[in-house]
Amino acid sequence: MFRNVAELVELAESKKVKIAEVMIEQEIEITGLTREAIMNKMDQNLTVMEEAVERGLKGVQSVTGLTGGDAVLLQKYIQSGKALSGNLILDAVSKAVATNEVNAAMGTICATPTAGSAGVVPGTLFAVKNKLNPTRQEMIEFLFTSGAFGFVVANNASISGAAGGCQAEVGSASGMAAAAIVEMAGGSPSQAAEAMAITLKNMLGLVCDPVAGLVEVPCVKRNAMGAANAMIAADMALAGVTSRIPCDEVIDAMYRIGQTMPVALRETAQGGLAATPTGRELEAKIFGIALNKSE
């Protein structure tokens, strides 16, 4: 059983297996379930993710009206041929947005690692699917790889916005996705770890400041940026770029930053964007409407 990224990489390299396989073996050991049962369970998660992406790309709207329809706009923009940042990155962004718009519209998603950050992993997975043409098995392994890194973060730092800010949610999700992209693209376990480190380093200090306390603004667009971050970090790692700070130390830094982050910036909606004049107006409008309907 691994406790940190260094041990995870060492296990994968010594056994000459993918990180996904290390995670699968650990799940078998911890749960006592058969390999088939564990794989089937993750296959179900993959189906939920796929359905959420598809639903979001058709267009959804949240009850509050704060979010919805942006995934559709992005797909139309891609199809226009005018995209500046590249179709693959924008496709990942749109699919990450699609998933989080479904979450905001009270649809079914798979928390990866949380509901508020649920768009990054599936968004990148279903984008690179069109580039790498993975089998269903390889897509399931993508989720186990991302889960392995999420496991480390959850046990050594935090994946909770209330505990560590959005760096702990979207930051962790982005690092998880980057590592999984690297492995799916044929990168080594150590390159996957480098991708995780590079991604998370660039999201340190990200606050959690949901407008009106809802998982909509700025959460949906942060998943978009998280997906883009993951894609770029994966490419950097595959190119041979390394992080000067080891992955486990980056995770520890994220934890310590979260501990010192003011409570107003940890999901309380007391600071940041939630405390702006427009943020407060939206809050009053949303809960004012809800109050009127209940009277």
N, C-alpha and C positions, 0 to 999 in steps of 0.2 A: 504493500500500500504506500502511495506517495503522499507527502505532506506539503511539498512545494514544487515549483517549476523545475528546479535543478534535479530533484529526484525523479520527476516525471520524464524529463529528457533522458536522464541516465538509464532508466528502466527501458525506455523505447529503444535507445541505441544499443544497450547491452543485449537485449533480446532480438534486436534487428527486426522490430515490428513498428507499426504506426502508433502514434499517440492514441488514436482511436481504440486500438486493440488493448492498450494498457488500461484505458478507462472501462472497456467492456469487461475485462478480466476482474477489475476491481468491483464492478457492479455485481458480477456473479458471486464474488467472495462475500460482499457485504449483505446482499439481499437473499442469497441462497437460491435465487431463481436460475432457471436454465438459460443458456445462451439464446435459445430460440425465443423464450419468453421476453427476455430483455430486448432483443432485436425487434420483436413484434411491437413492444411498447413504444420504442423509439420511432418505429415506422408509423404508428398512430399519431405521434407528435408531429412528424413530418407532414402527414396528411392534413392535420389541423392548420399548420403553417401555410401549406399550399393553398388551401381553401380560403384562408384569410387574405393572402396576397391577391388571389383571383377576385374575391369580392371587393377588395379595396380598389382594384384597378377598374372596376365597373362604375365606381363612384358611390361613396357613402357620405352621410352628413350626421354630425353629432346632434344630440337633443338641444344643446346650448347654441348651436350654430357657430361655435368658435372654430371648429375644424371640419374639414371634409372637402373632397374634390381636387385637392392639390396633386394627388397621385395621377389623376386623369390628365391634368394640365401638363404635368411633366412628360407623360407618355406622348401627348400630342406634340410637345416641343421636340422630343427626340425624333418623331416621325417627320417633322418639318425639315430636318437636315441642317438646322442652324445651330445645333448644340456646340458650345465652345469647349466644354470639359470632357467630351468623349461619351459616346453612347453607352458603353459598358458601365461607367461610373454613374451616369444619370439613371440608367436602368436599375442599378442597385439602390440608388437614392429613392426613386419612385416606388420601388417595391417595399422599401423600409417604411416610407410614408404611408403606403397603402395599408400595411399591417397595423400601424399605430392609429390610422384613421378608423379602422374597424374596431380597434380597442376602445377608442373614444366614442364610437357609435354603439357601444355595449355589445359588440360582437364577440365571437369566440376566437381567442388567440392562445398561443403557447408562450408562457413567460420565459424569456431567455435573456438574462436571468430573472427579470421582473416584467410586469405588464407594461410599465412605463418605458422600458427599453426593449420591448419585444420585436421591434422592427428590424434591427440591425442584422442579426444572424440570418433570418429567412430572406431579408432583402438582398443581402450579398450572395447567399446560397443560390437563390433562383435567378440571379443575374449571371453569376459565373457558370451556372448550368448551361447556358446557351453558348458559352465560350469553350468549356472543357468537356461537355457532353458526358457527364458522369453516369454511372449505373445507379439504380435505386439503392443498391448496397453502399456505394460510395457516398451518396447523399446522406444516408443514415450515419455513416462513419463521420461525416462532416459535423454532425450534431454531437457525436460522442467526443470528438476532438475539442469542439468549443466547450462542451460540458466539463472536460478535464481541466481546462484553464479556469472556467467559472468555479469549479470545485475548490481550486487553490485560493482564488480570491475570496470566496465566501468563508473559508476556514482560516485565512490569515489576515483579512482586512474586512471588507463589507461590500455587499451588493445592494444595500439599502440607501435610498436618497435621504431618508430621515436620519440615518446614522452618519452618512459620509458625503452627502451632496450628490449631484448628478454624475460626478466623476465615478462614483461607486456603481451607478446604474448604467448609463449610456457608455461611460468610459470602459467599464468592465465588459459590456456587451460588444463593444467595438474591438477590444483586444481579443476576446474570444473568437470573433468572426475572422479577424486578421490571421490568427494562428490556424484556423480551420481552412481558410482559403489557401494558405501556403502549403498545407499538407495535401489538399486536393490537387494542387497544381504540381505536385511532385517534389516539394521542398522537404528538407530534412527536419527532424524533431527540433534541432537547435535553431534552425531558421524560423520555425513556427514560434519558438520562444522569443526570438528577436523581434518578430512582427508584433507579438503581444506587448513587448516592452516599448517599442517605438510608438505604437498606438496609444497606450495608456499614458506615456510621458506627455503626449500632446493634448491630453484631456485633464491633466491634473489641475485641481482647483475649480473645476466646473461646478457651479452652485445648483441647487435644486430650488427653484422659485416659481412654482406653478401658479398661474393667474387664477384667482378664485379657488385655489386649492384643488383644481381639477387637472387630470392628466391629459392636457390638451396643448396649452400654450405655456411655455415654448417646447414642450416635450416632443411633439410630433416632428418638428423641424430639427430638433437635436438628434433624433434618430437618423434623419437625413444626413446630417453632417458626420455622425458617427459611422455611417455606412461608407461615406466617401473617405473618411480617415482610415478605415479598415482596408479599403481597397488599395490606397496609396502605400500604407505601411507594409502590406503583403508584397507589393511590387518591390519596395525597397529591400525587404528581407530576401526575396528571391534573387535580387540583383547582387546580393552579397553585402549589403549595408548592415552594420551591426549597431547595437545600442551600447554606448560606453558605460551605462549603468545597467547591471544585470537585472533581469526580469523580476526576480524575487525582491530586490531592493526597490524597484519601481513600485511594486505592489505595497511594500511596507511604507514607502513615502506617501502613497495615496491614502493609506490608513491613517497615518499621522496627520496629514493635511485635513482629513475629514474630522478628526478629533478636535482640531483647533478651529474649525469652521464655525462661525457664529450660528446660533440656533435659528436666527432669522433667515438664514440661507440654506436651511436643511428641511425642505418640504413643508414648512409652516405657513407659507404664503405671507410672511411678514416683511420680507425684504425683496431686493432684486427687482425683476420685472413685475412681480405681483404687487409691489408697492408703488409703481409708477401711477401717475394720474389716470392714464387710460386703463391700466390694470385694475385700479380701484373702481372705475366707472363700469367696467365690464362685470366685475364682481357684484356690484350693486344691482346692475341690470338683470343679471342671471338669477340671483337669489330673490330679487324683487318680483320678477315674473313668477317664480316658483311659489312665493308667498301668496300672490294674488290668486293663483290657480287653486291653492288649498283653502282659500276662504269661501 
